């Protein structure tokens, strides 16, 4: 009996030991990955508030000797950040809303209706996602020029309204995958009560698809926010987006200090401040929708589960 107790104790202890080792390995990997992702952001924030003299001070390694807003004041003296932020939010918000409507309607049609070559059409939608946007730049530019749309936000609004915006195919597939999880009986019940398919989509199906909507809004906003080449191509080099205005401000500061050969090095804290002004609205946007974003990833099927 004593041998049995001793064996059970050793077995339990061995399991606890292996479990502890496994948890220690998992937490260590999480700390390492967390450090890899968080360190650049912390470095960016500290450098953006660092005086330029600290950049040459060997005694200042990571934390600045004094926090200053001079880098932001110098940068913001070249343009209106609030105006650029407002225009960028307007552009991203309208495009995101249009993509939700257009891609949602396409995903709803693919999910609810059967037609010939449906699977081929779905495969073509997925294939469009892997086509680089650079391939379509020249014909799209010529088309916009022919209709006199260059320099107008319509060059972004019209494609988004027709499910042809940035990464629209992935949003169509997300809605299609999510709508398949909603029973068709809800649509049929609404149609029995006299609702049209379009009314059933807006009143029943779309409100039940909040995870897919939130996921589309977040990804669409981030992709439109970070888009620079198409903005300069369609709206012109003097576009009013945050990234374009900050790039122009940095260029102006470089021209002001072109006589100083050390300005490339001395401008590093200013460039860090510029990067912080670009990503800060996105960070706040993600923090505000973090919970909905995680739930959307889990429920929309984007992980392939």
N, C-alpha and C positions, 0 to 999 in steps of 0.2 A: 504493500500500500504506500509505504514511504517512497519507494522508487517511482511509483506512478505520479505522486504529487511532485516529486523532484523533476520528472520529465515534463509534466504539464507546466511547471513554473519556468523551466528553461525554454519550452516552446513559446510560452506567452512573452517571456522576456526577449526572445529572438525576434518575434513579430513586432514588438514595440520598438526594438532597436532598428529593424529594417524600415519601419514606418517613419521613425524619427530621421533616419538618414535620407529617406526619400523626400520628406518635407523640407529638410535642410537644403537638399539639392534644388528643389523647386523654388524655394524662397531666394536662394542665392542667384539662380538664373533670372528671376523676376527683378531682383535688385540690379543685376548687371544690365539687363535690357532697359530697365527704367532709367538708369544712369546714362546709358547711351542716348536715349531720347531726350532726357531732361537737361543734360549738361549743355548742349548747344543753345537752348533757350535761356538758361541762366547766364551763360557767358554773354549772349547777345544783350540781355537786359543790363548786366553790370557794365559792359563796355559802352552802351549807349548813354549812360549817365556818368561816364568817366571824363574828367578833364583831359584835354589833349596832351598836357604836360606829363600826366601820369603814364601815358603810353611809352614815353622814353625813360621813365624812372625805373631802374632795375629793382628798386625796393618794393615797387607795386606789382605784385604778381597776378592777383585775381580780383580782389576787392579794391575799388578805387579809394584813394585817400580822402576824397570828398565827393559827394554826389552833386552834380550840377545839371542844369537845364539849358546850358549855353548851346549844346549841340542841337537841341530841338528848336531853340529860338533862331539860331542861324539858318537852319533848314527851312523853317516855316516862314522866314522873312522873304522867301523867294516865290511862294505861292500860297493860296488859300486852301488849307487842309479841309476845313469844314465844307467848302463848296465841292471840292474833289470827292470827299467822302459821300456827300449827298448824291452826286451824280452817279457814283459807282454803286451805291446801295440801290438807287432807282433802276439802273441798268440790270443789275443782278436780280433784284426782286421781281421785276416785270418778266424777265426771261425765265426765271424759275417758275413763276405762276403759269406762264404760257406752256412751259414744258410739262407741268403737272397735268394740265387740261388736255393737251394734244397727245402726249404719250399715254395718259390714262385712258383716253378714248380708243386709241389704237390697241392697247392691251386688253381693254374690255371687249372690243370686237373680235380679237383673236381668241379670247377665252370663251365667249358666249356663242359664237356663230361658227358653223361648219361650212366650208366651201372647198372647192377643188384646189389642189396644190397648197393647202394651208401649211403643211409641214415645210414645204419648200420656201414659202414666204417667210416663215419664222426663221429658217436657216439663213435666208438672205438678210434678215434684220440683224442676226448675230454677226454675219460676215461684214456688214457695214460698220460695225464697231471697230474692227481691226484695220479698216482702211485708214491710212494716215490722212489727217486733214490737209496736209501740205499738197497732197495729190489734187485736191479739188480747189485749191486757192485760185489758180489762174482762171479756170472757166467760171468760177463763182464771181471773181472780181470783174470779169468781162460782162457777166450778166447784170450785176448791180450797176455797172457803169452804163450799160445800155438803157436801163430803166431810170437812170438818174437818182439812184439811192445812195451813192457814195457820200460819206460825210454825215449820214443820218443814222439814228439809232434803229431805223427800220431794217438795216442790214443784219441786226441781231434779233429784232422782235419777230420779223416774218418767218425766218427759219424755225424759231422756237415755237411759233403758233402752228406750224405745219409739221411738227415732230421731226425737224431737221436741224435742231440746235446742237450745241456741243454735247457729245456723248448721248444723244437721244436714243440710239438703239438699246443701250443698256437699261435705260429707264423704261422703255417699252417692254423689255423682257422681265423687268422687276414687277411691273404692274400685271403682266400676263401671268407670271408665277403666283402672285398674291391673289389675283381674282379667281384662280383655279381652286383656291382653298375656301372660297365663299360659296355656299350652296346656291345652285341655280333656282331652287324653289322660292327664294326671296324675290327674284326677278319675276318669276311666273305669278307669284301672289300679287305683286304690284301691278302687273299687266291685267290680271283678272279684275282688279279694282279700278281699272281704266287708265293706268299710267302708261305712257309711252316708254319705249326702251331708253330714250335719252333722259326722261324724267326719272326712271328707275335708277339710272346710273348716278345722277346728281343727288338724288334724295336718299338712296339706300346703299348702293355699292361703294361710292366714293367716301361717304362718312365712315364706313366700316373699314376703309383702307388707310387709316391714319398712319400706320407704320411705313407703308410704301410712299405715302405723300411726304412724310418727314424726311425719309431717306433721299427722295428725289430733290427736295428743296435744299438739303444740306450739300449734297454732292454738286448739284447744279450751281448753287451760289459760289462754292469754292472754285469750281472750274471756270466760271465766268469771271470771278474776281482775279484769278491768276493769269488769265489770258491777256497777253501783251501784243503778240505779233498780229493777230487778226484785228485787234482794236486799232493799231497803228495803220493797218492796211485798209480797213474800211472806214474808219473815222478820221484818219489823218494823224500825222505826227504830233499835232497839238491837241490831242484828245484830252478830256478833262477827268479821266480816271485817276485813281490814287497812284497807281504804279507809274503811269505816264507822267504825271505831274512831279512825282518825286524824282524820277529819272531826269527830267528837265531841270529840276532844282539842283541836283548833284552836278549836272553838266555846267550850269551857270556858276556854281561855286568853284568848279575846276577852272573855268575861264577867268574868274576873278583872281585866282591865285596861281595863274600859269607861270608867273615869274619865279615862284618858289619851288625849287626842285624837290623839296621834302614834303610837298603838300599831299602827294599820294599816300605817304605814311601817316601824316598828321590828320588826314581826312577819315581814317579808319573809324574813330568814335562817331563821326557824323554819319558814316555809312551804316553803322550799327543802329543808330537812331532812326535812320530811314527805313531799315528793315523792320524795326519794331513798330513803326507807324503803319507798315503794310500788313503785318500779321496780327497786330493787336485786335482789330475788329473781328477777324476770323476766330481768334481764340475766345473772345467774349461771346461770339455767336455760338460756338461749339459748347462752351460752358452752359449757356442758357438752354440748349437743346440736347445736353449730354444724355439724360435719361431716356428721352424719346429716341435718340440716335441708337443707343444700345438695344432697346426693345425693337427698333425697326430692323436692325441687322439680324436679330434672332428670329423674327417672325416673317420677314420678307423672303427668306430662302436664298439670300445672296451668297451665303457661305457654302452653298451646294448641298446642304443637308436635306 
